[in-house]
C-alpha cells in the first residue's frame, strides 16, 4: 500500500461526520466548528470551540479530539492523546462512539509515524461487530478490505485475500459503501489476473448502484467496457465504451476507445 502523508485529511470522513453527528438544528452550536474543520481550518475551529457552551458534551469531545489531530505539527504523542480520547468516547455505542472507533482505526492506518495496520484492522472489526448497521462500521469494513488485500499478513495469497474480502460484502448494505467495496473487489481480481468474469460482475454491480462522478466514474465505465470487449460481449462493450466517449470527450483515452469500437465493428464484419 502506498504511503499517505501524515497530515489529517478531513475529507476522509467529513461527509459522513456531518451527516451522522451534526444535529439537524439550524442553530446548532457546533455547526460552525464542523464547517471550519471541513474547510481544513483547525486553528479557527479550535477558537470556535472556546466560545461554544451549549453543545452536546459527547459531540464537543469528538470535535476536540478531531481538532487535536488536525492541527500541525502532528506528533505521535498528540496522536496517542487523541486515541485515548476517542477510546473514552467509544465506551458508548452511539453514533459518536462509532465515529470515535472509526477514527481511532484511521489514526493507526494513516497517521502515526509507523502505521500499525493490525491495530487499525482491530478497531474496524470491533466497530463492525458492535454496531454493524452504523455507516461508520460499514465504512470501516471498506477500509478493512483494503488492509486485507494489501498489507495484513493473513490470509496469505491473492485468492485467499480476495475470498476474505468477498466475505465482507454481505455486511456492507449501504449503497455507496457497497459500491465502493465491489469496485475494490473487482480491481483486486484484475490486478492479480484472477476470475475476470467475476471482476466484470463486480464492476457491473457497482455501476448499477451508481453515484460515481468525475474520474472515478470514467475509470469504472472504461474498465467495464474493456472487460466486456475481452469477453466478446460486444453489445455491452459498445454501450459502455460509447458512454465513456460521450461523458469524457477530452480524455486522452478516447483514441483507444475508438480503436476498440473499430475492432468490434471489424470482427462483426460491418467495416
N, C-alpha and C positions, 0 to 999 in steps of 0.2 A: 504493500500500500504506500502510495506516495506521501511524503511528509506534508504537514499542514502548518502554516505559521501559527505561532503561539498566541497572537492577538485574538481576543474573544470576539469572533464574528457573530454579531447578534442576528444576522439573517438566518443562521442555522435554526433558530427556534422561535423568532418573534411572531411570525404569522399565527402560529398555534398559541403562543403565550397570550397574545392579545385576545384571541378568540375564547380561550378557556378560563383565564384568570381575571381579566379586566371586567369588573361588574358592568352591567348594562346601563347604569345610571349616567345620565349626561353630565352630572356634576361630580362624578367620582373623583375623590381627592388624589388618587394615584394615576389618573389617566395621563396627566402631563408628564409624570416620571416615565411611564412606559413609552410614551411617544418620543421622549428625548433619548431613551435607550435604543429604541428602534431606529433613530436617526444617528446612532453612533456618537452620542454626546453624553458620555458617562459623567463628566465633571458637572455639567449642567443638571443632569439627573440627580446626582448626589446633593447638589444645592437645593433642588426642589424638594427632596425628601426631608430636609431640615425644617421646612415650613409646613410639612404635612402632619396633621394631628388627628384627623378623623378616619384614617384608613383602617381597613380590616388588619388586625395585627399580623396575621399569617401572610397576607399578601405583601404587607410592608416588609416583613422579614425576608421574603423571597426577593423583593426588589433590592433590598440592601445587599443580599448575597450576590445578586447579578451585578450590581454596581461595583462590588469589591473585585470581581473578576474582570469587569470591563475596563477598569482604569489601568493606565500604564504608569510606570513599568510593571509588568507582571512578573511575579516571583513564585517559586514553589511554596514558600511559606504562606503567601497570601492565598494560593490555591488550596492549601491544606485547611486554612481557616474557613474558606468558602465551603469546602467539602463538609467540615464539621457543622456549619450552619445548615447546609442542605440536608444532612442526615437528621438533624434535630427536627426540621420541618417534615421529613419523610416519616416520622413516627406516626403521623395521622394519615389515614387512607382517603384523603380528599383530593381534589384536583391540584391544590398547591403541593400536597405531599407527592403526588405523581410527577408533577413538573420538577420537584426537587430531586427525586430519584433519577429522572432522565438526565437532568443537567449534571448531577454528580458523575454519571457514566460518561458524559461527554467531556468532563474535565480530564478523566483518565485516558480517554480515546484521543484527545486533541491537544491538551493544553499544558500538562506537566512537561518538564524538560525531558523526562524519559517516560514516554507513554507506557501504560500498563493495560494492555488490551484485555487480559484475563479479568482484571478488576472491572473494567468498563463493561465487559460482557456479563459479569455477575450482577451489576446494577440493572442492566436491561432485562435479564432473566427474572430477577426478583420483582421488578415492576410488572412484568407481563404475568407472572404468577399471581400477584396480589390484586392487580386492577386490570384484568385483561381487556375490558371494554374501553378503557381510557385511551383517547388519542395519543397521549404521551407514551403509554405502553406499546401501542401499535407502531408508533414512530420508532421506539426503541428496538422493536423487533426488526425493522428495516436496517437499523444500524448494526444489530447483531448479525444479520445476514451478511453484511459487508465484511464484518470481522471474521465470520466463519469462513467465508470464501477466500480471504486474502491474508489474514495474519495469525489467527489462532492455530496452535499446533495440532489440534484434533478437531474433526477427523482428518485422517491422512488421505491424500489423493483427491484429485479433482472430482471424480464421480461421487465419492463419499461426501465431499463438502457440498456439492450441488444437491444431493439427496437430503442432507441435513437442512439445507435452506428451504427446499421444497416442502419439508415437513412443517415449516413455519407458516406456509401460505394459508391454510385454513383458519389460522388465528388472526390474520390481518383482514378485517372485514370493512374497514373504512375505505371507500373507493379510491381516493387519491393515493393512499398509502399502499393499498393492494396493487394498484397500477405500478407504483414505483418498485415494489418487490418483484412483480412479474418482469419488469424491464431488467432488474438486477439478475434474475434467473436466466432470462433469455440471453443476455450478453455474456454471462459466465459460460453458458453452453457454447456460444460462438467462440469465445476466447480459447476454450480448451478443445474446440472442434469435436464436441460431443452432442449427439442427438440433434442434428439441425432441424428435423421436423418438429421436435418439441420446443426448440428455440423459437421457431416461427410461430408455433401455437402460443407461446408465452407472450410474444410481442403483439400478436393479433388480439389477444385478450386484453393486453394493456391499452392498445389503441381503441378497443371497444368501450373502455371506461371513459377515455377522453380526458380533456383538461390540460393537455400539454400545450405549450406555446413556444414560439421562437425556435432556437437551435435544437432544443430537446425534441420538439415535435418533428422538426425536419429530419433529425437523425433517425428517429423511430420509423417514420414513413419510408425513408430511403432503405433502411435495413430490411423492413418487411418486403418492399419491392424487390430487392436483390435476392432475398431468400426465396421468394416465390418464383423469380426468374430461374434460379438454380434448380428448383424443384420441378420446373416445367409447367407450373401453374401460370400460364401466360395471361389469362384473363385477369386474375387478381394482381399479378405483377404489373400489368399495364395500368390498372386502376390506381395503384399506389405510386407508380413512377410518374404518371401524369399529374396526380395530385401534388407530388413533390415539386414538379416544374411549375405548376400553377401558383403554388404558395411561396416559392423560393426562386424567383426569376433571376436574382443577382448572385445566387450561389454558384461558385465555380464548378460544383459537381453536376450542374445541369448538362454539360457536354457529355459526361459519362452516361448519364441517364438517357440522353438522346441516342447514344450508341447502343444501349441495351434495347431501347424500343425498336431501333432498326434491326437488331439481331433477331428479335421476336418476329418482326414482320418478314424477315428473310426465311426463318425456319417454318413460318406458316405459308410461305410461298406467295406473299402479297407484294413483294418488291420485284 
